[in-house]
Structure formats: structure tokens, C-alpha cells
């Protein structure tokens, strides 16, 4: 790998696969992928690690293949944090400005975050990301982006706190150490996916990113360019596969096969005479594609009902002027856009591939597949202003893995306040 061009490695650890991208950073918005690979992950269930050895093996396999393509060695990487057990809260902390000239320093910013955290962070959870929504100076109605060196008698910091169980973070760190890869930073997966899948205008005017993976569905709402809401539902594509297997009395492997080949969630596009051969447990059988679609639609309707209830409960649904953006492998099924529009009552489309991240002609089509969306987002996130951290002073010189978790600067104006 050329020493003249900085490089970055992204590793996305998902329920069913591990995806790796190795990129050359020519500019923050010009990242050339020179190594890419994915490997099956059989060590997780619904986003949780259930076999550390199998997760380590999946990471090693994906990294080795990407290394061979890039003709380099991977030593450290940016890593996505699975959002399965994510808890997200809005919180605020108010602090007086102690200096005689009332100038705000980093100390006050850190103090505001500490006060916001105090009522939410428990001993069993770690603050994975504290996304500043804005800073309110002397009760002024408009929030500011960066209050440092400004003057005020008091300051209130508004945050979206994203917390994960400490055990989850420790297990993820052990998996990376087992694969002999250091961690540059860890980023909550929904933040990385949004970086790759959403356009700037979509974030500005109000959009909901729905990332439906194998084990979970991640919800991320952006208003005025800033994260407003983050939630995770314990439902995903593997629930659909299990439904097919149970109803048709077949194996999960066969259910997954026919779901990918023949699955659909829009009955209006299914021909009544379209028949499918299924290898059931007690022998071959023939079913109509309509029958398969009805099984699949029932589960997806349940997922979208939960999504709608969450968006309505928080008041976010009315602010989605750019509707919803769909990403994740489980969103690639035929008719998904129509189903999302019908269930949520807003516009919908599939995620936008990030043009800033590209590969050569031979690998460009593979890079655009949904399995690489989060990893591509990690590459972009590593170069964006979002990764600039407001960090507390370390009590010891050695930084533990939790100190490497990313925080970001973000702002939000008064329109966002109505959600909370």
C-alpha cells in the first residue's frame, strides 16, 4: 500500500456476515476501495455474540481476503458496534459559566455532558456515543453548534445518548483482539450506515433511515441535518426465514433460498399461476408464489407496524418530509418500497450508494451491494467532522477500548425540540 496515500480499514460485524473494506483516502470525499471481502458469521444470534471463536474466525476470514486483494496487512480498523442492545435517550445538562468574563471553555462542555449522563447511565451500561444536538446559551431560543469561547451566564447542552451494555462492548473488543486487529474507533452501526445511505438534503428536511438486517431493524431519524432519534427493534430478515420454514415445513436453508429467489411483499406484482418448487422435510412440494408472499408479508407488516408506532409515539413521523430510506439485506426483497409507503404513509426509496467511496470497474457493482453499506459509512465517518470528539480527561494514561468509542459534534435548531 502506498505510503504517500493514507489508508483506512472498516469492519462491519453483522448477525450473519462480517464485511471489510480497505480504502485509500485521496480526500475526505474521495476514498478508493482497494480491498473488500465478506465472510459468513455463525457466531452471532440477533446481533449478539453467542460464540466468540466463530466471530473471531469470521473476522479473520474476511480480513484475510480483503488483505489479499489490497496486497497489504491490516493492523487496526474502524469497527461498527451492533445496535441490537442499543438504548438511546434525549438528555440535557445545565451548568453555570464560572469564569469572571463568562467565557465558555471545554470544561463547561464536559460538565454539561456529565450532568446529562448522570440520570441515564447505569453501572451495567457504557455510553457508546453522546451526539450533541445543540447548546442553549442563557435560555436563548436558538441553539449554537460550538459554544467554546462564546460568552454566557449559563449553558445547557442537549444530547442524544446512545448506550450499550458493557458486556457487549467487552465481547466485541475480545473478538477484535482475538483476530489480532487493533481498534481505531468504534461507531454505532446506525450512525455509520446513515453516513453512507442518506443525502445531505434528506437529513436537512427530515428523513428516517430503516436498516433491516438479519436479526434487527435499526431506526435513525434525522431532522435539520442532525440525529434526532435512534431505536432498535428485535426483528429482522431471519424472522421471515423462520416463518417460511415453519409454515412450509422445510429447513431454514431452503426457506432462505426461496425467500431470496422468489420472495415478494407486493401481491399486485405476483402472477397467480407462478408456482415454486420447495424441498420440504417430508419431500418435494409445489406452492404458489402468492402463498409464499403472504407468509413474508405478514412478518414485514408486523415490523412496519412497530416502526410506525415508534415514529408516532415520538412525534417524528410528521416531520419526515423526505420520507424513509431503506437499507440492509432484508430490504432488498421485491416490493419493499411499495410496502413501506403503504404502511408508513410517506415516500420511500432504497438507500443511495455513496459516490464518494468507489472501486475499480471489476468490483464497483459488488461495492454497491447493501452488505457493504455500513462499512462504506465507516470509511466516510472516519473522514467527517462527526468523528471529532469531546473527550473527558483520562484518569490514566492507557486508554481502554471504551475510550476509543466515537463521539461526535452535531447541532440541531428549534424544529427538533418539538420531538422531545
C-alpha positions as CSV (number, residue, x, y, z in Angstrom):
1,X,0.0,0.0,0.0
2,X,1.4,3.4,-0.9
3,X,2.9,5.3,2.0
4,X,2.0,8.6,0.3
5,X,-1.7,8.0,0.4
6,X,-3.3,7.4,3.9
7,X,-5.4,4.3,4.3
8,X,-8.3,3.3,6.4
9,X,-9.9,-0.1,7.2
10,X,-13.6,-0.6,8.1
11,X,-15.0,-3.7,9.7
12,X,-18.8,-4.2,10.0
13,X,-19.7,-7.2,12.2
14,X,-23.3,-8.2,11.4
15,X,-25.5,-11.1,12.6
16,X,-24.9,-13.2,9.5
17,X,-21.8,-11.7,8.0
18,X,-18.6,-9.7,8.5
19,X,-17.8,-7.1,5.8
20,X,-14.4,-5.5,5.4
21,X,-13.3,-2.6,3.2
22,X,-9.8,-1.2,2.8
23,X,-9.7,2.3,1.4
24,X,-7.1,4.8,0.1
25,X,-8.1,8.3,1.3
26,X,-7.3,10.7,-1.6
27,X,-9.6,13.3,0.1
28,X,-12.4,13.2,2.7
29,X,-14.9,12.8,-0.2
30,X,-12.7,10.6,-2.4
31,X,-12.0,7.2,-1.0
32,X,-10.8,4.4,-3.3
33,X,-11.6,0.9,-2.1
34,X,-8.6,-1.4,-2.9
35,X,-9.6,-4.4,-0.7
36,X,-13.1,-5.8,0.0
37,X,-14.5,-9.0,1.3
38,X,-17.3,-10.5,3.4
39,X,-17.4,-13.8,5.3
40,X,-20.3,-15.7,6.9
41,X,-20.7,-15.1,10.6
42,X,-22.0,-18.1,12.5
43,X,-21.1,-16.7,15.9
44,X,-24.0,-14.3,16.5
45,X,-27.7,-14.5,17.0
46,X,-30.0,-11.5,16.7
47,X,-26.9,-9.2,16.8
48,X,-25.5,-10.8,20.0
49,X,-22.2,-12.8,20.2
50,X,-23.0,-16.4,21.1
51,X,-19.7,-18.0,20.0
52,X,-16.7,-15.8,20.4
53,X,-14.5,-18.3,18.5
54,X,-16.8,-18.3,15.5
55,X,-16.9,-14.4,15.4
56,X,-13.1,-14.3,15.5
57,X,-12.9,-16.8,12.7
58,X,-15.3,-14.7,10.6
59,X,-13.3,-11.5,11.2
60,X,-10.1,-13.3,10.3
61,X,-11.5,-14.8,7.1
62,X,-13.0,-11.5,5.8
63,X,-9.8,-9.6,6.7
64,X,-7.5,-12.1,5.1
65,X,-9.5,-12.0,1.8
66,X,-9.5,-8.2,1.8
67,X,-5.8,-8.1,2.5
68,X,-5.1,-10.4,-0.4
69,X,-7.0,-8.2,-2.7
70,X,-5.3,-5.0,-1.4
71,X,-1.9,-6.6,-1.1
72,X,-1.4,-5.2,2.3
73,X,-1.7,-6.1,6.0
74,X,-4.4,-4.9,8.3
75,X,-3.3,-3.9,11.8
76,X,-6.1,-1.5,13.0
77,X,-9.6,-0.7,11.9
78,X,-12.7,1.3,12.4
79,X,-15.4,-1.1,13.8
80,X,-19.2,-0.8,13.8
81,X,-21.0,-1.6,17.1
82,X,-24.0,-3.8,16.5
83,X,-27.1,-1.9,17.6
84,X,-29.0,-4.9,19.0
85,X,-29.0,-3.8,22.6
86,X,-28.8,-0.1,21.9
87,X,-30.6,2.2,24.3
88,X,-31.0,5.8,23.1
89,X,-32.2,8.8,25.2
90,X,-32.6,12.5,24.9
91,X,-30.9,14.2,27.8
92,X,-29.8,17.7,28.8
93,X,-27.4,19.2,31.3
94,X,-27.3,22.8,32.5
95,X,-24.2,24.4,34.0
96,X,-23.2,27.9,35.1
97,X,-20.2,29.6,33.5
98,X,-17.8,30.2,36.3
99,X,-15.2,32.5,34.8
100,X,-15.4,36.2,35.5
101,X,-15.7,37.1,31.9
102,X,-18.3,34.3,31.4
103,X,-16.3,32.7,28.5
104,X,-17.3,29.1,27.8
105,X,-14.4,26.6,27.8
106,X,-14.1,22.8,27.2
107,X,-14.6,22.3,31.0
108,X,-18.2,23.6,30.8
109,X,-19.0,21.5,27.8
110,X,-17.7,18.4,29.5
111,X,-19.6,19.3,32.7
112,X,-22.9,19.7,30.7
113,X,-22.4,16.2,29.3
114,X,-21.6,14.8,32.7
115,X,-24.9,16.3,34.1
116,X,-26.9,14.9,31.1
117,X,-25.4,11.5,31.5
118,X,-25.9,11.3,35.3
119,X,-29.6,10.3,35.3
120,X,-29.3,7.8,32.4
121,X,-26.0,5.9,32.5
122,X,-26.2,2.8,34.8
123,X,-23.3,0.7,36.1
124,X,-24.1,-2.1,33.5
125,X,-24.1,0.3,30.5
126,X,-21.5,2.3,28.7
127,X,-22.0,5.5,26.9
128,X,-21.2,4.4,23.4
129,X,-21.9,7.8,21.8
130,X,-23.1,11.2,23.0
131,X,-24.3,13.1,20.0
132,X,-24.6,16.9,20.8
133,X,-27.8,18.2,19.4
134,X,-27.0,21.8,20.3
135,X,-26.1,24.2,23.1
136,X,-28.6,26.7,24.7
137,X,-27.0,29.8,26.0
138,X,-28.9,31.9,28.6
139,X,-32.2,30.3,27.6
140,X,-32.0,31.8,24.1
141,X,-34.4,30.0,21.7
142,X,-31.8,29.3,19.0
143,X,-29.1,26.7,19.9
144,X,-25.5,27.1,18.8
145,X,-23.2,24.4,17.3
146,X,-20.0,25.0,19.2
147,X,-20.2,27.2,22.3
148,X,-16.5,27.3,23.2
149,X,-15.1,30.8,23.6
150,X,-18.6,32.3,23.4
151,X,-20.0,34.2,26.4
152,X,-23.0,33.3,28.6
153,X,-24.0,33.1,32.2
154,X,-25.3,29.6,31.8
155,X,-25.2,26.9,29.2
156,X,-27.5,23.8,28.6
157,X,-26.1,21.0,26.5
158,X,-28.7,18.9,24.6
159,X,-27.7,15.3,23.7
160,X,-28.8,12.1,22.1
161,X,-27.2,9.5,24.4
162,X,-26.6,6.1,22.8
163,X,-25.7,3.4,25.4
164,X,-24.7,-0.3,25.1
165,X,-24.2,-3.0,27.8
166,X,-20.6,-3.1,29.0
167,X,-20.6,-6.8,28.4
168,X,-21.4,-6.3,24.7
169,X,-18.6,-3.9,24.3
170,X,-16.2,-6.2,26.1
171,X,-17.1,-9.2,24.0
172,X,-16.7,-7.1,20.8
173,X,-13.3,-5.9,22.0
174,X,-12.3,-9.5,22.7
175,X,-13.3,-10.6,19.2
176,X,-11.1,-7.9,17.7
177,X,-8.2,-8.8,19.9
178,X,-8.7,-12.5,19.1
179,X,-8.4,-11.6,15.4
180,X,-5.1,-9.6,16.2
181,X,-6.6,-6.3,15.0
182,X,-6.4,-3.1,16.9
183,X,-9.4,-0.7,17.1
184,X,-9.1,2.8,15.8
185,X,-12.6,3.8,16.9
186,X,-15.9,2.1,17.4
187,X,-19.0,3.6,15.9
188,X,-22.7,2.7,16.5
189,X,-23.7,0.9,13.3
190,X,-26.7,3.1,12.6
191,X,-24.6,6.2,12.5
192,X,-22.2,4.7,10.0
193,X,-25.0,3.4,7.8
194,X,-26.6,6.8,7.7
195,X,-23.4,8.4,6.6
196,X,-23.3,6.1,3.6
197,X,-27.1,5.9,2.7
198,X,-28.5,9.4,3.3
199,X,-28.1,12.5,1.2
200,X,-27.4,15.8,2.9
201,X,-30.7,17.3,1.8
202,X,-32.6,14.2,3.2
203,X,-31.0,14.8,6.6
204,X,-31.8,18.5,6.4
205,X,-35.5,18.2,5.5
206,X,-36.4,15.2,7.7
207,X,-35.8,11.5,6.9
208,X,-35.9,8.1,8.6
209,X,-33.3,5.5,7.8
210,X,-34.6,2.0,8.2
211,X,-31.8,-0.6,8.2
212,X,-33.4,-4.0,8.3
213,X,-30.8,-6.7,8.7
214,X,-30.9,-10.3,9.6
215,X,-31.5,-10.0,13.3
216,X,-32.6,-6.4,14.0
217,X,-34.2,-3.3,12.5
218,X,-32.4,-0.1,13.2
219,X,-34.3,3.2,13.1
220,X,-32.5,6.5,12.8
221,X,-34.4,9.8,12.3
222,X,-32.6,12.9,11.1
223,X,-34.0,16.5,11.2
224,X,-32.2,19.6,10.2
225,X,-29.1,17.5,9.4
226,X,-28.9,16.1,12.9
227,X,-29.7,12.8,14.5
228,X,-33.0,13.1,16.4
229,X,-34.0,9.6,17.3
230,X,-32.3,6.1,17.3
231,X,-34.1,2.9,18.1
232,X,-33.5,-0.8,17.5
233,X,-36.3,-3.5,17.1
234,X,-35.6,-7.1,17.7
235,X,-36.9,-8.2,14.4
236,X,-35.3,-8.8,11.0
237,X,-34.9,-10.9,7.9
238,X,-34.2,-14.1,9.9
239,X,-37.7,-13.9,11.4
240,X,-39.1,-14.0,7.9
241,X,-36.9,-17.1,7.1
242,X,-38.1,-18.9,10.2
243,X,-41.7,-18.2,9.4
244,X,-41.3,-19.7,5.9
245,X,-39.6,-22.7,7.3
246,X,-42.3,-23.3,10.0
247,X,-45.3,-22.8,7.6
248,X,-43.9,-24.8,4.7
249,X,-42.2,-27.4,7.0
250,X,-38.8,-27.0,5.4
251,X,-35.2,-26.3,6.6
252,X,-34.0,-22.7,7.3
253,X,-31.5,-23.1,4.4
254,X,-34.3,-24.0,2.0
255,X,-36.5,-21.2,3.4
256,X,-33.7,-18.7,2.9
257,X,-33.1,-19.9,-0.6
258,X,-36.7,-19.5,-1.8
259,X,-37.1,-16.2,0.0
260,X,-34.1,-14.7,-1.9
261,X,-35.1,-16.2,-5.2
262,X,-38.9,-15.8,-5.1
263,X,-39.8,-13.6,-2.2
264,X,-42.1,-10.6,-2.6
265,X,-44.0,-8.2,-0.4
266,X,-46.3,-6.7,-3.1
267,X,-49.1,-9.1,-4.2
268,X,-50.0,-6.8,-7.1
269,X,-46.9,-7.9,-9.0
270,X,-47.2,-11.6,-8.4
271,X,-48.7,-13.7,-11.1
272,X,-51.4,-16.1,-9.9
273,X,-50.1,-19.0,-11.9
274,X,-46.5,-18.6,-10.7
275,X,-45.6,-21.9,-8.9
276,X,-42.5,-22.7,-6.8
277,X,-40.7,-26.0,-6.1
278,X,-39.9,-26.4,-2.4
279,X,-37.8,-29.1,-0.8
280,X,-39.9,-29.8,2.4
281,X,-38.7,-32.0,5.2
282,X,-41.1,-34.8,4.1
283,X,-40.3,-34.4,0.4
284,X,-40.7,-32.0,-2.6
285,X,-43.8,-29.9,-2.8
286,X,-45.2,-27.2,-5.1
287,X,-46.7,-23.9,-3.8
288,X,-47.8,-20.7,-5.4
289,X,-45.7,-17.6,-5.2
290,X,-48.7,-15.9,-3.7
291,X,-48.7,-18.3,-0.8
292,X,-45.0,-17.6,-0.2
293,X,-45.6,-13.8,-0.4
294,X,-48.5,-13.9,2.1
295,X,-46.2,-15.6,4.7
296,X,-43.5,-13.0,4.1
297,X,-45.9,-10.0,4.1
298,X,-47.3,-11.0,7.4
299,X,-44.0,-10.7,9.2
300,X,-42.9,-7.5,7.4
301,X,-46.2,-5.9,8.2
302,X,-45.6,-6.6,11.9
303,X,-42.1,-5.0,11.6
304,X,-43.5,-1.9,9.9
305,X,-46.4,-1.6,12.4
306,X,-43.8,-1.5,15.2
307,X,-41.8,1.1,13.3
308,X,-44.9,3.3,12.7
309,X,-45.9,3.0,16.4
310,X,-42.4,4.2,17.4
311,X,-42.4,7.1,15.0
312,X,-45.9,8.2,16.0
313,X,-45.1,7.9,19.7
314,X,-42.1,10.2,19.4
315,X,-43.8,12.6,17.0
316,X,-41.2,12.0,14.4
317,X,-43.5,10.7,11.7
318,X,-45.0,14.1,10.9
319,X,-41.5,15.6,10.3
320,X,-40.3,13.1,7.6
321,X,-40.6,15.4,4.6
322,X,-38.2,13.2,2.7
323,X,-39.9,10.0,4.0
324,X,-37.9,6.8,4.7
325,X,-34.8,5.4,3.2
326,X,-34.5,1.6,3.2
327,X,-31.2,-0.3,3.5
328,X,-30.0,-3.6,4.8
329,X,-30.1,-7.0,3.2
330,X,-33.7,-7.7,4.3
331,X,-34.8,-4.5,2.4
332,X,-33.7,-5.9,-1.0
333,X,-36.8,-8.1,-1.4
334,X,-39.2,-7.2,-4.3
335,X,-41.9,-4.8,-3.4
336,X,-40.3,-3.4,-0.3
337,X,-40.6,0.3,-1.3
338,X,-44.3,-0.1,-2.0
339,X,-44.9,-1.8,1.3
340,X,-43.0,0.9,3.2
341,X,-45.1,3.6,1.5
342,X,-48.3,1.8,2.3
343,X,-47.5,1.0,5.9
344,X,-46.0,4.4,6.9
345,X,-47.9,6.8,4.6
346,X,-44.7,8.6,3.5
347,X,-42.4,8.5,0.5
348,X,-39.8,5.7,0.4
349,X,-36.8,4.6,-1.6
350,X,-33.8,2.3,-1.3
351,X,-30.6,3.8,0.1
352,X,-28.3,5.9,-2.0
353,X,-24.9,4.3,-2.7
354,X,-22.1,6.7,-1.5
355,X,-20.4,8.1,-4.6
356,X,-17.5,9.3,-2.5
357,X,-16.5,5.6,-2.0
358,X,-15.7,3.8,-5.2
359,X,-13.7,0.8,-6.5
360,X,-12.4,-0.2,-9.9
361,X,-14.8,-1.4,-12.6
362,X,-14.4,-5.0,-11.7
363,X,-15.5,-4.5,-8.1
364,X,-17.8,-1.4,-8.3
365,X,-21.0,-3.4,-8.6
366,X,-20.1,-5.6,-5.6
367,X,-19.3,-2.5,-3.5
368,X,-22.8,-1.1,-4.2
369,X,-24.4,-4.1,-2.5
370,X,-26.2,-3.4,0.7
371,X,-23.8,-5.7,2.7
372,X,-21.1,-3.0,2.3
373,X,-23.2,0.0,3.2
374,X,-22.2,0.2,6.9
375,X,-18.5,-0.4,6.1
376,X,-18.6,2.3,3.4
377,X,-20.2,4.6,6.0
378,X,-17.4,3.8,8.4
379,X,-14.9,4.9,5.8
380,X,-16.8,8.2,5.3
381,X,-17.3,8.7,9.0
382,X,-13.6,8.4,9.7
383,X,-13.1,11.5,7.5
384,X,-16.0,13.6,8.6
385,X,-16.4,16.3,11.2
386,X,-18.8,13.9,13.1
387,X,-15.9,12.0,14.4
388,X,-14.3,14.9,16.2
389,X,-14.7,14.0,19.9
390,X,-15.4,16.0,23.0
391,X,-13.5,13.7,25.3
392,X,-13.2,13.7,29.1
393,X,-9.7,13.7,30.5
394,X,-8.4,10.2,31.1
395,X,-7.6,9.3,34.7
396,X,-4.9,7.0,33.5
397,X,-2.5,7.3,30.6
398,X,-3.5,4.0,28.9
399,X,-6.8,4.2,27.1
400,X,-9.1,1.3,27.3
401,X,-11.3,0.1,24.5
402,X,-14.3,2.1,25.8
403,X,-12.2,5.3,25.4
404,X,-12.0,4.6,21.7
405,X,-15.7,4.7,21.1
406,X,-16.6,7.6,18.9
407,X,-18.5,10.7,19.9
408,X,-19.4,13.5,17.5
409,X,-20.1,17.1,17.2
410,X,-23.6,17.8,15.9
411,X,-26.1,20.6,16.2
412,X,-29.9,21.0,16.0
413,X,-32.2,24.1,15.9
414,X,-35.6,24.7,17.4
415,X,-37.6,22.5,15.0
416,X,-36.0,19.4,16.6
417,X,-37.2,20.5,20.1
418,X,-40.8,19.6,19.2
419,X,-39.9,15.9,19.0
420,X,-38.9,15.7,22.7
